[in-house]
Amino acid sequence: MSLITKARVMAVQILLIAEPSMVRDGVRALLESVDDFVLWGVATDGSEAMRAAADVRLDVVVIQVRSPGVDGLPTAESFGGQRDDDAPGVVLVADAASTGEVIRAARLGIAGYLLKGDDTRTLVAAIRAVAAGHAWLSPTVARQLLDHCRAMPVAPARPDTTPRLSGRERSVVRLVADGRSNAEIAEQLVLSHSTVKTHVSRILAKLELRDRVQIAAYAYQNRLT
């Protein structure tokens, strides 16, 4: 583990997990060049990173998916993919956008999903957004996820299902379909984060859906957007 000690006010504390060294060093050089970033460390596998970061308050973990020794999604989940207030946001940088992998990442609550072909400004913007509690997808990944939502079959709801949604729940459904994170929904509707999570759980139960992807598909198919 290579540790970098810098002190900056209001800096974004970042951990990079990546291999091979050529890609790792390129991303490392980029992160070190941004004034408000502190690259706290670089690791070559998830277990090493977890041990070294045990006592550090990180803001963002950047993980290169399919690196040797790094299975990006389980590593991301171990760093707080289900994201609570103290867990770092996770940004995955992948070789390609597999629909299954993107959906799995979304279900884990991972906040950023980029492709290696995205430009450096996109990575910097994504890290800042995730550090602030927002989400960020590569344009290619966002389009793929939306196409999947529109095409995915959803079991017809019982006739009285939609009327059973309260006005607030309908607002949450629309924002979920718009790709908003729980933090963004809470901010827009002036609710607490825990209240938004409760609304999402109740919506899933009422509509008999499995996850946020199906909520989005339901919203499109029932013209709630």
N, C-alpha and C positions, 0 to 999 in steps of 0.2 A: 504494500500500500504506500503510495507516494503522497505525503501530506504537504499541503501548501498553507502557510500561516500568513494571513493578511487580515488587517482590521479596517473595516470601512463602515461608516454609519449607514444604517438602513440597507446594507448590501444583501443580495440574494445569495444564501449559502447553498452551494451545489455539490453533489457527489456524482461523478461520472463512472459508469460501469461499462466497459467496452473492450473489445479486441476485434481484429488484430491491431498491432501497434501502429500501423500506418494510419488507420482510421481514428484510433484512439488519440494519437498525437495531434492529428488535424483538428478534431473537435476540441481537444484540450487547449490548443493554441488559440482557437476562437474564443472559448469561454474565458481564458485568462486575459484576453484583450478588451473585454467589455468592462467599463469603469464601475458599474454598480453590481458586478458579479464577483463573488469570491468562490473560486474552485477549491473547496475544502479538501478534496481528495480524489484519487483515481484508483479504481479496482478492476481486476480482470475476471472476477467471478463473484456471484451473489453472496456466498457464505463469507468470503473475505470482507466484502463490503458491510455485511450485517455486523460482524464482529467489530470492525473498526469504527462504525458509526453509532455504536450502542449508546454512547454518552454525549452525542453531538446533536444539536438542534438544527436539522437540515430543513431547507425550504423546498428544494426540488432535487429529485434523483433522475438523472438522464441515463437511460439504459439502451444500449445497442442490441436489438433483438437478433437472435440466431448467431451471436458471437460464440466462439469456442469457449465452452465452460459456462456459458450464460444462457439459461432458458428465461427469456425476458419476462414473460407473464407471471410465472410463480415468484420470481424475484421481485417484480413490481408489487404483487399482492403482499409479500412479506414486509415491504416497506410502507404498507398502509394503503393498498389499492382501494379499500373500503372507506377510506379517508375520514379520520376524525380531526378534531381541531389541532392536535399536536403532530399528526402524521405529515410527512412531506408529500407534495404533489409529485406524480410520476409522469415523465415524458418518455415514450418509447420512440426510438428511431429504427425503422424496419427497412429491410431490403425491398419489400413489396407489400401491397395491401391485400392480404387474403381476407375475404369477407368473414370467414369463420373466426379468424384471429382478431379482427377489428371488433366483432360482436362480443367475443370473449373478453376483450379488453374493456369494452363499455360496461359489461356486466360486473367486472371487478371494480368499476368506479375509477379507472385510470383516466387522468385528465388530459393528457396530450398524446397524439399519435401522428408521427411525421414519417416521411419517407427520406431515404438517403439522398434522393435527387432534389429535395427541396433546398432552396438557397439558404445561405447562412442567416440572412435577415429573418427568415421564417422561424428558424430555431431560436434565435434571440427573442423574438416576439412571443413565441410559445412559452418559453421559460418564464418570461415576465408575467404573462397571463396566468399561468399555472401557479406561480408564487403568490399571485393576488387572489387565488381561490376560484379562478375561472377555468374554462376548458378551451382546448385548441386542437383542431384537426387539420391535417394537410388537405388542401382543396380536393385532391384526388380521392382521399379517404372519405371526406364528407360526401362527395357525390356518390361514391360506391355505397355508403351506408344509407343514404336517402333512396337510392334506386332499390336497394334490398327491402327497405321498409315499404315502399310503394308496391312491390311485387309480392310481398309475403302474405300468404293467405291468413286470415284471421277468422276464427269460428264466429258465426253470427251471434250477436248478443240476444238474450231474451228480449221480447218486446218492451219490457218495462225497465231495461237496464239503463239506457241513457237518461231517462227522466229522474232516475234515482241519484244521479250525480248532482251534488250541490253546485251552486254558482262558483264557489271557490274551487271545487274539484275540477270543474270544467276549465277554469283559468289555468290550473296546474297542468291539466292534460294538454292544453294548447301550447304552453311553454315547454313541456317535455318534448312535444312534437317539433318544436322549433329548435331543439338541440340544446336547451338551456340546462345548466347544472343545477343541483339543489341550492347551491349558494346564490346563483344568479336569480333563481325563482324566489328565494327568500328576500333578496334585495328588492326585486321588482314589486312583489306583493306585500312588502313590509311585514314579513313573518319571520319567526325564528327558524333556524336550520332544522331543529327537531320537529317543528310543526310541519314543515314541508315534507320531511321524511314520513311523517304519519299520514299526510294526505296521499302521498304516492303509494304507501302500503295499502291504504283503504281503497284507492282506485284499482289497484291490481286485484284485490279481493272481490270488489263489486263487479268488475268486468271479467273476472276469471281469466286474467292474463298472466303471463309468466314474468315479464320484465319490461323495461322502459322502451325497448325496441318495439314490442307489441303495442304498447300504449301509443307510440307514434303512428304505427300502422293503423290502429283503430281510429285515431283522430282523423287521419287522411280519408279513410274509407267512410267515416260517418260525418264528414264535412264539419268537423269541430275546429279546424284550423282557420 
